């Protein structure tokens, strides 16, 4: 678990593809939000505990990121949020998100960043305090952008990452990806030209 001044962040790897699920909980109000109910609903519900959650945010439509969504939503009564472009392929969505929207976790506010390329409706969530915290789904990993299937999608994702993530956000920003280990924007930033050159 990581603690910022106002938000606790707990990471749990679930399922055969080692998906990361993140439980965010406001330290002042106790309200919680889960990012990606990816798999193993019993483990996720145990993590959530009796305090419950107000919402589950699904970062994108790929099935390995929502295997436990229906069960978690059913058990907790939480809202299910996703970008409108990916929502039709996600089993349960009660409200849609768009660029610039805010997801509230008690008194903490996370900004929605729409990143087109890995899927049409991929999103990242950015929490600004304490150096910055960015939940990137499969759009950005340590070592490069998420998988794309053609040059158009790759260029779209790289353009969005440079314009909306690396451009405005500080090097101190911690990256929390959909699989694997965390990193920071400062660690990854020098590799952008290499990513562009290799095309993936």
BALOLUM-388275 format. One record per residue (C-alpha): residue number from 0; residue in one letter; x negated, y negated, z. Coordinates in steps of 0.1 Angstrom, whole numbers, plus 5000, padded with zeros to 4 digits. Layout:
<rec num="NUM" residuo="a" px="X" py="Y" pz="Z"/>
...
! end
This chain:
<rec num="0" residuo="x" px="5000" py="5000" pz="5000"/>
<rec num="1" residuo="x" px="4989" py="4965" pz="4992"/>
<rec num="2" residuo="x" px="5001" py="4935" pz="5012"/>
<rec num="3" residuo="x" px="5003" py="4900" pz="4998"/>
<rec num="4" residuo="x" px="5014" py="4872" pz="5021"/>
<rec num="5" residuo="x" px="5051" py="4879" pz="5014"/>
<rec num="6" residuo="x" px="5053" py="4911" pz="4993"/>
<rec num="7" residuo="x" px="5043" py="4947" pz="5000"/>
<rec num="8" residuo="x" px="5034" py="4968" pz="4969"/>
<rec num="9" residuo="x" px="5034" py="5006" pz="4972"/>
<rec num="10" residuo="x" px="5023" py="5027" pz="4943"/>
<rec num="11" residuo="x" px="5033" py="5063" pz="4937"/>
<rec num="12" residuo="x" px="5022" py="5086" pz="4909"/>
<rec num="13" residuo="x" px="5050" py="5110" pz="4898"/>
<rec num="14" residuo="x" px="5058" py="5136" pz="4872"/>
<rec num="15" residuo="x" px="5037" py="5156" pz="4847"/>
<rec num="16" residuo="x" px="5024" py="5124" pz="4829"/>
<rec num="17" residuo="x" px="5013" py="5108" pz="4862"/>
<rec num="18" residuo="x" px="5036" py="5078" pz="4858"/>
<rec num="19" residuo="x" px="5032" py="5050" pz="4883"/>
<rec num="20" residuo="x" px="5063" py="5038" pz="4902"/>
<rec num="21" residuo="x" px="5060" py="5007" pz="4923"/>
<rec num="22" residuo="x" px="5081" py="4998" pz="4953"/>
<rec num="23" residuo="x" px="5081" py="4961" pz="4960"/>
<rec num="24" residuo="x" px="5094" py="4950" pz="4994"/>
<rec num="25" residuo="x" px="5099" py="4914" pz="5006"/>
<rec num="26" residuo="x" px="5082" py="4912" pz="5040"/>
<rec num="27" residuo="x" px="5106" py="4885" pz="5053"/>
<rec num="28" residuo="x" px="5139" py="4900" pz="5042"/>
<rec num="29" residuo="x" px="5132" py="4937" pz="5037"/>
<rec num="30" residuo="x" px="5148" py="4937" pz="5003"/>
<rec num="31" residuo="x" px="5132" py="4961" pz="4979"/>
<rec num="32" residuo="x" px="5129" py="4966" pz="4941"/>
<rec num="33" residuo="x" px="5115" py="4997" pz="4923"/>
<rec num="34" residuo="x" px="5096" py="4994" pz="4891"/>
<rec num="35" residuo="x" px="5101" py="5025" pz="4869"/>
<rec num="36" residuo="x" px="5120" py="5053" pz="4884"/>
<rec num="37" residuo="x" px="5098" py="5076" pz="4863"/>
<rec num="38" residuo="x" px="5102" py="5111" pz="4878"/>
<rec num="39" residuo="x" px="5106" py="5131" pz="4910"/>
<rec num="40" residuo="x" px="5137" py="5114" pz="4924"/>
<rec num="41" residuo="x" px="5133" py="5130" pz="4958"/>
<rec num="42" residuo="x" px="5099" py="5116" pz="4963"/>
<rec num="43" residuo="x" px="5110" py="5081" pz="4951"/>
<rec num="44" residuo="x" px="5140" py="5082" pz="4974"/>
<rec num="45" residuo="x" px="5117" py="5092" pz="5003"/>
<rec num="46" residuo="x" px="5095" py="5063" pz="4995"/>
<rec num="47" residuo="x" px="5124" py="5039" pz="4993"/>
<rec num="48" residuo="x" px="5137" py="5051" pz="5026"/>
<rec num="49" residuo="x" px="5167" py="5039" pz="5046"/>
<rec num="50" residuo="x" px="5161" py="5002" pz="5038"/>
<rec num="51" residuo="x" px="5172" py="5009" pz="5002"/>
<rec num="52" residuo="x" px="5166" py="4988" pz="4972"/>
<rec num="53" residuo="x" px="5186" py="4962" pz="4953"/>
<rec num="54" residuo="x" px="5174" py="4970" pz="4918"/>
<rec num="55" residuo="x" px="5153" py="4993" pz="4896"/>
<rec num="56" residuo="x" px="5135" py="4976" pz="4868"/>
<rec num="57" residuo="x" px="5125" py="4998" pz="4838"/>
<rec num="58" residuo="x" px="5095" py="4984" pz="4819"/>
<rec num="59" residuo="x" px="5104" py="5001" pz="4786"/>
<rec num="60" residuo="x" px="5125" py="5028" pz="4770"/>
<rec num="61" residuo="x" px="5101" py="5057" pz="4768"/>
<rec num="62" residuo="x" px="5116" py="5087" pz="4786"/>
<rec num="63" residuo="x" px="5087" py="5094" pz="4809"/>
<rec num="64" residuo="x" px="5095" py="5060" pz="4826"/>
<rec num="65" residuo="x" px="5132" py="5068" pz="4835"/>
<rec num="66" residuo="x" px="5136" py="5105" pz="4843"/>
<rec num="67" residuo="x" px="5147" py="5097" pz="4879"/>
<rec num="68" residuo="x" px="5166" py="5065" pz="4871"/>
<rec num="69" residuo="x" px="5202" py="5079" pz="4871"/>
<rec num="70" residuo="x" px="5196" py="5098" pz="4904"/>
<rec num="71" residuo="x" px="5179" py="5068" pz="4921"/>
<rec num="72" residuo="x" px="5206" py="5044" pz="4911"/>
<rec num="73" residuo="x" px="5233" py="5068" pz="4921"/>
<rec num="74" residuo="x" px="5217" py="5074" pz="4955"/>
<rec num="75" residuo="x" px="5209" py="5037" pz="4963"/>
<rec num="76" residuo="x" px="5236" py="5017" pz="4945"/>
<rec num="77" residuo="x" px="5209" py="4996" pz="4930"/>
<rec num="78" residuo="x" px="5213" py="4976" pz="4899"/>
<rec num="79" residuo="x" px="5194" py="4989" pz="4868"/>
<rec num="80" residuo="x" px="5176" py="4962" pz="4848"/>
<rec num="81" residuo="x" px="5158" py="4964" pz="4815"/>
<rec num="82" residuo="x" px="5151" py="4943" pz="4784"/>
<rec num="83" residuo="x" px="5181" py="4941" pz="4760"/>
<rec num="84" residuo="x" px="5160" py="4955" pz="4731"/>
<rec num="85" residuo="x" px="5153" py="4987" pz="4749"/>
<rec num="86" residuo="x" px="5184" py="4991" pz="4770"/>
<rec num="87" residuo="x" px="5204" py="5012" pz="4746"/>
<rec num="88" residuo="x" px="5179" py="5041" pz="4750"/>
<rec num="89" residuo="x" px="5178" py="5039" pz="4788"/>
<rec num="90" residuo="x" px="5204" py="5061" pz="4805"/>
<rec num="91" residuo="x" px="5219" py="5035" pz="4829"/>
<rec num="92" residuo="x" px="5214" py="4997" pz="4826"/>
<rec num="93" residuo="x" px="5237" py="4974" pz="4845"/>
<rec num="94" residuo="x" px="5221" py="4941" pz="4834"/>
<rec num="95" residuo="x" px="5196" py="4931" pz="4809"/>
<rec num="96" residuo="x" px="5165" py="4909" pz="4811"/>
<rec num="97" residuo="x" px="5148" py="4885" pz="4787"/>
<rec num="98" residuo="x" px="5116" py="4864" pz="4785"/>
<rec num="99" residuo="x" px="5115" py="4839" pz="4814"/>
<rec num="100" residuo="x" px="5141" py="4856" pz="4836"/>
<rec num="101" residuo="x" px="5134" py="4860" pz="4873"/>
<rec num="102" residuo="x" px="5137" py="4892" pz="4893"/>
<rec num="103" residuo="x" px="5141" py="4884" pz="4929"/>
<rec num="104" residuo="x" px="5128" py="4906" pz="4957"/>
<rec num="105" residuo="x" px="5142" py="4889" pz="4987"/>
<rec num="106" residuo="x" px="5124" py="4855" pz="4989"/>
<rec num="107" residuo="x" px="5098" py="4867" pz="4963"/>
<rec num="108" residuo="x" px="5102" py="4859" pz="4926"/>
<rec num="109" residuo="x" px="5088" py="4878" pz="4897"/>
<rec num="110" residuo="x" px="5088" py="4864" pz="4862"/>
<rec num="111" residuo="x" px="5098" py="4885" pz="4832"/>
<rec num="112" residuo="x" px="5072" py="4885" pz="4803"/>
<rec num="113" residuo="x" px="5085" py="4901" pz="4771"/>
<rec num="114" residuo="x" px="5057" py="4920" pz="4753"/>
<rec num="115" residuo="x" px="5066" py="4933" pz="4718"/>
<rec num="116" residuo="x" px="5046" py="4962" pz="4704"/>
<rec num="117" residuo="x" px="5045" py="4993" pz="4725"/>
<rec num="118" residuo="x" px="5083" py="4992" pz="4722"/>
<rec num="119" residuo="x" px="5106" py="4963" pz="4711"/>
<rec num="120" residuo="x" px="5118" py="4956" pz="4746"/>
<rec num="121" residuo="x" px="5087" py="4962" pz="4768"/>
<rec num="122" residuo="x" px="5083" py="4939" pz="4797"/>
<rec num="123" residuo="x" px="5058" py="4930" pz="4824"/>
<rec num="124" residuo="x" px="5067" py="4914" pz="4857"/>
<rec num="125" residuo="x" px="5044" py="4887" pz="4872"/>
<rec num="126" residuo="x" px="5042" py="4877" pz="4908"/>
<rec num="127" residuo="x" px="5021" py="4845" pz="4911"/>
<rec num="128" residuo="x" px="5011" py="4841" pz="4947"/>
<rec num="129" residuo="x" px="4979" py="4855" pz="4962"/>
<rec num="130" residuo="x" px="4959" py="4855" pz="4930"/>
<rec num="131" residuo="x" px="4986" py="4870" pz="4908"/>
<rec num="132" residuo="x" px="5000" py="4905" pz="4904"/>
<rec num="133" residuo="x" px="5012" py="4918" pz="4870"/>
<rec num="134" residuo="x" px="5032" py="4950" pz="4865"/>
<rec num="135" residuo="x" px="5025" py="4958" pz="4829"/>
<rec num="136" residuo="x" px="5043" py="4991" pz="4822"/>
<rec num="137" residuo="x" px="5025" py="5007" pz="4791"/>
<rec num="138" residuo="x" px="5017" py="4973" pz="4774"/>
<rec num="139" residuo="x" px="4983" py="4968" pz="4791"/>
<rec num="140" residuo="x" px="4959" py="4993" pz="4807"/>
<rec num="141" residuo="x" px="4923" py="4991" pz="4819"/>
<rec num="142" residuo="x" px="4905" py="4994" pz="4786"/>
<rec num="143" residuo="x" px="4931" py="4980" pz="4763"/>
<rec num="144" residuo="x" px="4967" py="4976" pz="4751"/>
<rec num="145" residuo="x" px="4993" py="5003" pz="4752"/>
<rec num="146" residuo="x" px="4997" py="5027" pz="4723"/>
<rec num="147" residuo="x" px="5012" py="5013" pz="4691"/>
<rec num="148" residuo="x" px="5021" py="5032" pz="4659"/>
<rec num="149" residuo="x" px="5012" py="5007" pz="4632"/>
<rec num="150" residuo="x" px="4991" py="4976" pz="4626"/>
<rec num="151" residuo="x" px="5022" py="4953" pz="4628"/>
<rec num="152" residuo="x" px="5031" py="4965" pz="4663"/>
<rec num="153" residuo="x" px="4994" py="4964" pz="4674"/>
<rec num="154" residuo="x" px="4990" py="4928" pz="4663"/>
<rec num="155" residuo="x" px="5023" py="4918" pz="4679"/>
<rec num="156" residuo="x" px="5013" py="4933" pz="4712"/>
<rec num="157" residuo="x" px="4978" py="4917" pz="4711"/>
<rec num="158" residuo="x" px="4993" py="4884" pz="4701"/>
<rec num="159" residuo="x" px="5018" py="4885" pz="4730"/>
<rec num="160" residuo="x" px="4991" py="4897" pz="4755"/>
<rec num="161" residuo="x" px="4968" py="4868" pz="4745"/>
<rec num="162" residuo="x" px="4995" py="4842" pz="4744"/>
<rec num="163" residuo="x" px="5016" py="4852" pz="4775"/>
<rec num="164" residuo="x" px="4992" py="4870" pz="4797"/>
<rec num="165" residuo="x" px="4955" py="4863" pz="4791"/>
<rec num="166" residuo="x" px="4961" py="4827" pz="4781"/>
<rec num="167" residuo="x" px="4981" py="4814" pz="4810"/>
<rec num="168" residuo="x" px="4972" py="4838" pz="4839"/>
<rec num="169" residuo="x" px="4941" py="4837" pz="4860"/>
<rec num="170" residuo="x" px="4913" py="4862" pz="4860"/>
<rec num="171" residuo="x" px="4922" py="4871" pz="4896"/>
<rec num="172" residuo="x" px="4955" py="4886" pz="4885"/>
<rec num="173" residuo="x" px="4957" py="4923" pz="4894"/>
<rec num="174" residuo="x" px="4971" py="4946" pz="4866"/>
<rec num="175" residuo="x" px="4993" py="4974" pz="4878"/>
<rec num="176" residuo="x" px="4998" py="4997" pz="4847"/>
<rec num="177" residuo="x" px="5024" py="5024" pz="4840"/>
<rec num="178" residuo="x" px="4997" py="5051" pz="4843"/>
<rec num="179" residuo="x" px="4963" py="5052" pz="4859"/>
<rec num="180" residuo="x" px="4943" py="5028" pz="4879"/>
<rec num="181" residuo="x" px="4946" py="4991" pz="4886"/>
<rec num="182" residuo="x" px="4924" py="4965" pz="4871"/>
<rec num="183" residuo="x" px="4922" py="4927" pz="4868"/>
<rec num="184" residuo="x" px="4926" py="4903" pz="4839"/>
<rec num="185" residuo="x" px="4891" py="4891" pz="4845"/>
<rec num="186" residuo="x" px="4877" py="4926" pz="4842"/>
<rec num="187" residuo="x" px="4895" py="4932" pz="4809"/>
<rec num="188" residuo="x" px="4893" py="4897" pz="4793"/>
<rec num="189" residuo="x" px="4858" py="4901" pz="4778"/>
<rec num="190" residuo="x" px="4870" py="4932" pz="4758"/>
<rec num="191" residuo="x" px="4897" py="4915" pz="4739"/>
<rec num="192" residuo="x" px="4875" py="4910" pz="4707"/>
<rec num="193" residuo="x" px="4866" py="4947" pz="4709"/>
<rec num="194" residuo="x" px="4903" py="4957" pz="4711"/>
<rec num="195" residuo="x" px="4911" py="4935" pz="4681"/>
<rec num="196" residuo="x" px="4883" py="4950" pz="4661"/>
<rec num="197" residuo="x" px="4891" py="4986" pz="4668"/>
<rec num="198" residuo="x" px="4928" py="4981" pz="4661"/>
<rec num="199" residuo="x" px="4941" py="5000" pz="4691"/>
! end
